[in-house]
Amino acid sequence: MPTAPSRSSDISHLQQALASGAVTSLVVSVIPVLLGAGIPLFGTLAGQLELKLQDARKFNTGLVQLRYLPKLT
């Protein structure tokens, strides 16, 4: 049975895609549950990536979905 990629591998791929400009939009879903601790969503980035909010959707469950575009400089 194949194993799933590790979370650190997923973060590494995402970091590379963000750094290279390959990401054209980013959707972040916020679930209203406080855990008290956790792993940073994007790990450590090489630099700051400015984003522009394109859309925000609120669902009856309390979930909020935010869609961002990389800010062009």
C-alpha positions, 0 to 999 in steps of 0.5 A: 500500500502506498504511503501518503506524502509527509506534511513537511514534504507538502509544505516544502512543495508549497513553499517552492511554488510560492517562491517561484510565482507558480501559485496564482491564487490561494484559498484558505478555509477557517474552521471555527475551532480553537486547538491551542497549538498547531503547526504553521500553515506555510512553514518558514518562508524565505521572504514575505509574500503579499496577498490581496483578498479577492473573495470571502465566503461565509457558510452556515457551519461557521466556516469562512473561505478566503481567496487570495491572489498574489499582490503584483509589485 
